[in-house]
Amino acid sequence: MVVLSVPAEVTVILLDIEGTTTPIAFVKDILFPYIKENVKGYLETHWEEEECQQDVSLLRKQAEEDSHLDGAVPIPAASGDGADELEQLIQAVVDNVCWQMSLDRKTTALKQLQGHMWRAAFKAGHVKAEFFEDVVPAVRKWREAGMKVYIYSSGSVEAQKLLFGHSTEGDILELVDGHFDTNIGHKVESESYRKIANSIGCSTNNILFLTDVTLEASAAEEADVHVAVVVRPGNAGLTDDEKTYYSLITSFSELYLPSST
């Protein structure tokens, strides 16, 4: 087994989710298809609720901004003309959501509706988050050794908490000291990592960041954060240069904490 020794100054381990703690296949093959398959039923059930109306209004605003794009799907305003109009309106929202998802867009409007749908699905037990089998035992061990563990993902903090709160391993939220999303900045910008260190109350060189994305690793490194690139089944391949340059791990169990001996 390859062992990567964690530098002595590291007191915080910062984790990416997709492709690092959780198989990309779970996101791609379970979470996203769930939205496409259930968005119509979800809208029909929750249409009258204020939260759903806010989601639709945000999507409509996004659709107006997107009107110049090829294939964009408009969402008409409601005029209150009975059941037929409502059905057409819901179908327009469904078509818009599916169009955005087909382009792998990350608009706030889309992410907000997806987040609310996933919340309902996780809480009802329809979906449980998957973690690689080495993740939970390793995180427990790190915490016992006095490490703090934080999450940094482009998925919203609310979505992160759903994953950790409703997993195949049960509720493991207690294993995480805090969560960051793109509200603190994008993961490919080095300034985001400085802000995270500031928010935690440590120096950037007290952090070890684990991610499967080399662009994120590079941005973190630029901010003087320690980095290891996680190689998991289903992740994008690395170039020979990247394999040579970065410290690579295939399991969290390969991290060796000098402080834990």
Contacts in CASP RR format, 6 or more apart in sequence:
PFRMAT RR
TARGET T0000
AUTHOR 0000-0000-0000
METHOD contacts of the structure
MODEL  1
MVVLSVPAEVTVILLDIEGTTTPIAFVKDILFPYIKENVKGYLETHWEEE
ECQQDVSLLRKQAEEDSHLDGAVPIPAASGDGADELEQLIQAVVDNVCWQ
MSLDRKTTALKQLQGHMWRAAFKAGHVKAEFFEDVVPAVRKWREAGMKVY
IYSSGSVEAQKLLFGHSTEGDILELVDGHFDTNIGHKVESESYRKIANSI
GCSTNNILFLTDVTLEASAAEEADVHVAVVVRPGNAGLTDDEKTYYSLIT
SFSELYLPSST
1 253 0 8 1.000
1 254 0 8 1.000
2 248 0 8 1.000
2 249 0 8 1.000
2 250 0 8 1.000
2 254 0 8 1.000
3 254 0 8 1.000
3 255 0 8 1.000
3 256 0 8 1.000
4 228 0 8 1.000
4 247 0 8 1.000
4 249 0 8 1.000
4 254 0 8 1.000
4 255 0 8 1.000
4 256 0 8 1.000
5 256 0 8 1.000
5 258 0 8 1.000
6 208 0 8 1.000
6 226 0 8 1.000
6 255 0 8 1.000
6 256 0 8 1.000
6 257 0 8 1.000
6 258 0 8 1.000
7 205 0 8 1.000
7 208 0 8 1.000
7 226 0 8 1.000
8 258 0 8 1.000
8 259 0 8 1.000
9 203 0 8 1.000
9 205 0 8 1.000
9 206 0 8 1.000
10 147 0 8 1.000
10 206 0 8 1.000
10 207 0 8 1.000
10 208 0 8 1.000
10 226 0 8 1.000
11 146 0 8 1.000
11 147 0 8 1.000
11 148 0 8 1.000
11 202 0 8 1.000
11 206 0 8 1.000
12 147 0 8 1.000
12 148 0 8 1.000
12 149 0 8 1.000
12 150 0 8 1.000
12 200 0 8 1.000
12 202 0 8 1.000
12 206 0 8 1.000
12 207 0 8 1.000
12 208 0 8 1.000
13 142 0 8 1.000
13 147 0 8 1.000
13 148 0 8 1.000
13 149 0 8 1.000
13 150 0 8 1.000
13 207 0 8 1.000
13 208 0 8 1.000
13 210 0 8 1.000
14 150 0 8 1.000
14 151 0 8 1.000
14 152 0 8 1.000
14 196 0 8 1.000
14 207 0 8 1.000
14 208 0 8 1.000
14 209 0 8 1.000
14 210 0 8 1.000
14 225 0 8 1.000
15 21 0 8 1.000
15 149 0 8 1.000
15 150 0 8 1.000
15 151 0 8 1.000
15 152 0 8 1.000
15 209 0 8 1.000
15 210 0 8 1.000
16 151 0 8 1.000
16 152 0 8 1.000
16 153 0 8 1.000
16 187 0 8 1.000
16 209 0 8 1.000
16 210 0 8 1.000
16 211 0 8 1.000
16 212 0 8 1.000
16 213 0 8 1.000
16 216 0 8 1.000
16 230 0 8 1.000
17 151 0 8 1.000
17 153 0 8 1.000
17 155 0 8 1.000
17 160 0 8 1.000
17 163 0 8 1.000
18 24 0 8 1.000
18 27 0 8 1.000
18 153 0 8 1.000
18 212 0 8 1.000
19 212 0 8 1.000
19 230 0 8 1.000
19 232 0 8 1.000
19 234 0 8 1.000
19 235 0 8 1.000
20 210 0 8 1.000
20 211 0 8 1.000
20 212 0 8 1.000
20 230 0 8 1.000
20 232 0 8 1.000
21 131 0 8 1.000
21 132 0 8 1.000
21 135 0 8 1.000
22 129 0 8 1.000
22 130 0 8 1.000
22 131 0 8 1.000
22 132 0 8 1.000
22 163 0 8 1.000
23 130 0 8 1.000
23 132 0 8 1.000
23 232 0 8 1.000
23 233 0 8 1.000
23 234 0 8 1.000
24 232 0 8 1.000
24 234 0 8 1.000
24 235 0 8 1.000
25 234 0 8 1.000
26 129 0 8 1.000
26 130 0 8 1.000
30 127 0 8 1.000
30 130 0 8 1.000
31 118 0 8 1.000
31 127 0 8 1.000
32 101 0 8 1.000
34 117 0 8 1.000
34 118 0 8 1.000
34 121 0 8 1.000
34 126 0 8 1.000
34 127 0 8 1.000
35 97 0 8 1.000
35 101 0 8 1.000
35 114 0 8 1.000
35 117 0 8 1.000
35 118 0 8 1.000
36 97 0 8 1.000
36 98 0 8 1.000
36 101 0 8 1.000
38 117 0 8 1.000
38 121 0 8 1.000
39 93 0 8 1.000
39 94 0 8 1.000
39 97 0 8 1.000
39 98 0 8 1.000
39 113 0 8 1.000
39 117 0 8 1.000
40 90 0 8 1.000
40 91 0 8 1.000
40 94 0 8 1.000
42 117 0 8 1.000
42 120 0 8 1.000
43 52 0 8 1.000
43 56 0 8 1.000
43 90 0 8 1.000
43 93 0 8 1.000
43 94 0 8 1.000
44 90 0 8 1.000
46 52 0 8 1.000
47 53 0 8 1.000
47 86 0 8 1.000
47 90 0 8 1.000
51 116 0 8 1.000
52 116 0 8 1.000
55 109 0 8 1.000
55 112 0 8 1.000
55 113 0 8 1.000
55 116 0 8 1.000
56 75 0 8 1.000
56 93 0 8 1.000
58 108 0 8 1.000
58 109 0 8 1.000
58 112 0 8 1.000
58 113 0 8 1.000
59 75 0 8 1.000
59 93 0 8 1.000
59 96 0 8 1.000
59 97 0 8 1.000
59 109 0 8 1.000
59 110 0 8 1.000
59 113 0 8 1.000
60 75 0 8 1.000
60 77 0 8 1.000
61 109 0 8 1.000
62 100 0 8 1.000
62 107 0 8 1.000
62 108 0 8 1.000
62 109 0 8 1.000
62 110 0 8 1.000
63 72 0 8 1.000
63 73 0 8 1.000
63 74 0 8 1.000
63 75 0 8 1.000
63 96 0 8 1.000
64 74 0 8 1.000
66 72 0 8 1.000
67 74 0 8 1.000
71 99 0 8 1.000
72 99 0 8 1.000
73 92 0 8 1.000
73 95 0 8 1.000
73 96 0 8 1.000
73 99 0 8 1.000
74 92 0 8 1.000
74 96 0 8 1.000
75 89 0 8 1.000
75 92 0 8 1.000
75 93 0 8 1.000
75 96 0 8 1.000
76 88 0 8 1.000
76 89 0 8 1.000
76 92 0 8 1.000
78 85 0 8 1.000
78 86 0 8 1.000
78 89 0 8 1.000
79 85 0 8 1.000
80 86 0 8 1.000
97 110 0 8 1.000
97 113 0 8 1.000
100 107 0 8 1.000
100 110 0 8 1.000
101 110 0 8 1.000
106 154 0 8 1.000
111 155 0 8 1.000
111 156 0 8 1.000
111 159 0 8 1.000
114 159 0 8 1.000
115 156 0 8 1.000
115 158 0 8 1.000
115 159 0 8 1.000
115 162 0 8 1.000
118 127 0 8 1.000
118 159 0 8 1.000
118 162 0 8 1.000
119 158 0 8 1.000
119 162 0 8 1.000
121 127 0 8 1.000
122 128 0 8 1.000
122 129 0 8 1.000
122 162 0 8 1.000
122 163 0 8 1.000
122 165 0 8 1.000
122 166 0 8 1.000
123 166 0 8 1.000
125 166 0 8 1.000
127 166 0 8 1.000
128 166 0 8 1.000
128 167 0 8 1.000
128 168 0 8 1.000
128 170 0 8 1.000
129 162 0 8 1.000
129 163 0 8 1.000
129 164 0 8 1.000
129 165 0 8 1.000
129 166 0 8 1.000
129 167 0 8 1.000
129 168 0 8 1.000
130 167 0 8 1.000
130 168 0 8 1.000
131 167 0 8 1.000
131 168 0 8 1.000
131 169 0 8 1.000
131 172 0 8 1.000
132 232 0 8 1.000
132 251 0 8 1.000
132 252 0 8 1.000
134 251 0 8 1.000
134 252 0 8 1.000
134 253 0 8 1.000
135 252 0 8 1.000
136 169 0 8 1.000
136 172 0 8 1.000
136 175 0 8 1.000
137 253 0 8 1.000
138 251 0 8 1.000
138 252 0 8 1.000
138 253 0 8 1.000
138 255 0 8 1.000
139 149 0 8 1.000
139 172 0 8 1.000
139 175 0 8 1.000
139 176 0 8 1.000
139 252 0 8 1.000
140 175 0 8 1.000
141 257 0 8 1.000
141 260 0 8 1.000
142 149 0 8 1.000
142 255 0 8 1.000
142 257 0 8 1.000
143 149 0 8 1.000
143 175 0 8 1.000
144 260 0 8 1.000
145 257 0 8 1.000
145 259 0 8 1.000
145 260 0 8 1.000
146 259 0 8 1.000
147 257 0 8 1.000
148 177 0 8 1.000
148 200 0 8 1.000
149 175 0 8 1.000
149 176 0 8 1.000
149 177 0 8 1.000
150 176 0 8 1.000
150 177 0 8 1.000
150 178 0 8 1.000
150 179 0 8 1.000
150 180 0 8 1.000
150 196 0 8 1.000
150 200 0 8 1.000
151 160 0 8 1.000
151 164 0 8 1.000
151 176 0 8 1.000
151 178 0 8 1.000
151 179 0 8 1.000
151 180 0 8 1.000
152 179 0 8 1.000
152 180 0 8 1.000
152 181 0 8 1.000
152 184 0 8 1.000
152 187 0 8 1.000
152 192 0 8 1.000
152 196 0 8 1.000
152 209 0 8 1.000
153 159 0 8 1.000
153 160 0 8 1.000
153 179 0 8 1.000
153 180 0 8 1.000
153 181 0 8 1.000
154 181 0 8 1.000
154 182 0 8 1.000
154 186 0 8 1.000
154 187 0 8 1.000
155 181 0 8 1.000
155 182 0 8 1.000
156 181 0 8 1.000
157 179 0 8 1.000
157 180 0 8 1.000
157 181 0 8 1.000
157 183 0 8 1.000
160 179 0 8 1.000
160 181 0 8 1.000
161 173 0 8 1.000
161 179 0 8 1.000
164 171 0 8 1.000
164 172 0 8 1.000
164 173 0 8 1.000
164 175 0 8 1.000
164 176 0 8 1.000
165 171 0 8 1.000
165 172 0 8 1.000
165 173 0 8 1.000
180 196 0 8 1.000
180 199 0 8 1.000
184 192 0 8 1.000
184 195 0 8 1.000
184 196 0 8 1.000
184 199 0 8 1.000
185 191 0 8 1.000
185 192 0 8 1.000
185 195 0 8 1.000
186 192 0 8 1.000
187 211 0 8 1.000
187 213 0 8 1.000
187 215 0 8 1.000
187 216 0 8 1.000
187 219 0 8 1.000
188 215 0 8 1.000
188 216 0 8 1.000
188 218 0 8 1.000
188 219 0 8 1.000
189 219 0 8 1.000
190 219 0 8 1.000
190 220 0 8 1.000
190 222 0 8 1.000
190 223 0 8 1.000
191 223 0 8 1.000
192 219 0 8 1.000
192 223 0 8 1.000
193 204 0 8 1.000
193 207 0 8 1.000
193 209 0 8 1.000
193 219 0 8 1.000
193 220 0 8 1.000
193 223 0 8 1.000
193 225 0 8 1.000
194 204 0 8 1.000
194 223 0 8 1.000
196 207 0 8 1.000
197 203 0 8 1.000
197 204 0 8 1.000
197 206 0 8 1.000
197 207 0 8 1.000
197 223 0 8 1.000
197 225 0 8 1.000
200 207 0 8 1.000
203 224 0 8 1.000
204 223 0 8 1.000
204 224 0 8 1.000
204 225 0 8 1.000
205 224 0 8 1.000
205 225 0 8 1.000
205 226 0 8 1.000
207 220 0 8 1.000
207 225 0 8 1.000
207 226 0 8 1.000
208 225 0 8 1.000
208 226 0 8 1.000
208 227 0 8 1.000
208 228 0 8 1.000
208 255 0 8 1.000
209 216 0 8 1.000
209 217 0 8 1.000
209 220 0 8 1.000
209 225 0 8 1.000
209 226 0 8 1.000
209 227 0 8 1.000
209 228 0 8 1.000
210 227 0 8 1.000
210 228 0 8 1.000
210 230 0 8 1.000
210 249 0 8 1.000
210 252 0 8 1.000
211 217 0 8 1.000
211 220 0 8 1.000
211 227 0 8 1.000
211 229 0 8 1.000
211 230 0 8 1.000
212 229 0 8 1.000
212 230 0 8 1.000
212 231 0 8 1.000
212 232 0 8 1.000
212 235 0 8 1.000
212 236 0 8 1.000
213 236 0 8 1.000
214 229 0 8 1.000
214 238 0 8 1.000
214 242 0 8 1.000
214 246 0 8 1.000
217 227 0 8 1.000
217 229 0 8 1.000
217 246 0 8 1.000
220 227 0 8 1.000
221 227 0 8 1.000
227 246 0 8 1.000
227 247 0 8 1.000
228 246 0 8 1.000
228 247 0 8 1.000
228 248 0 8 1.000
228 249 0 8 1.000
228 255 0 8 1.000
229 238 0 8 1.000
229 242 0 8 1.000
229 246 0 8 1.000
229 247 0 8 1.000
229 248 0 8 1.000
229 249 0 8 1.000
230 248 0 8 1.000
230 249 0 8 1.000
230 250 0 8 1.000
231 238 0 8 1.000
231 248 0 8 1.000
231 249 0 8 1.000
231 250 0 8 1.000
232 250 0 8 1.000
238 246 0 8 1.000
238 248 0 8 1.000
249 255 0 8 1.000
END
